[in-house]
Amino acid sequence: MKRAMADSIKLKSTVTLKHQANLGEDLAEVEFAAGDELSVLQEWDNAWLVKSSDGKLFNVKKDLAEPA
């Protein structure tokens, strides 16, 4: 039986993730602190698609966070 997808994740340590606002634009590095929570939109075997509080989307590998 497949377990339910987490509503949010909590980062285990300080991490810098890359965000691209639109195709063709430069990547921006966004730093998050340990304990920051992000909303989960999609879950895969080894990563989550998450949204920050300001609406930016990121792929987060599962070894960097845990379900909140």
N, C-alpha and C positions, 0 to 999 in steps of 0.2 A: 504494500500500500504506500502510495506516495505521500510524503508529509506536506503540510501546508506551507506556502511561501511566507517568509517573514515580512512583516509590514515595514520594518526598519532594521538597519544594522548599526553597530557601534564599532568604530575603528579601534584597533588594538594599540596602535602607536601613531606618532606623528608621521604623516605621509603627504607627498606632493603628487597630485593627479593632474593630468592634462585635459584641457577643455578647448573645444573648437566651436565657436559660436555659429559659424556658417561655413559651408564648403568653400574652399579657396582662401579662407582667412587663416592667419597664423594661429598656432597653438598657444594657449595661455596656461601657465602653471599656477595651480591653486593649492595652497597649503591647508591641510586640516590637522587638528590636534588630536591626540589620543583621547578617546571617549566621545568624540563628535558623533552625532547620529545623523544618518541619511535615510531618506525614504526609498524603499525598494519598489521598482516598477516592474522588473522582470528578473527571473532567476534562471541560471544555467548551471551545468555541472560544476564548473570551476570559477564562476564569477556572478556578480549581480549588476544589473543596470539600476543606478540610483539617481535621485534628484536631490540637490542641496536645497537649503532653505531659500536661496535666491533664484531657484529654478534652473540651475545648470545641471546637465546630465553627465554622468561619469560611469565607466565600467570599473568595478572594483573586484580584484581577485579575492577569492574566499579566504586565502591565508592572511589577508590584511585586516579582516573584520570578523565579527560574530553577530548572530541575530540578537537584536536588542529586546 
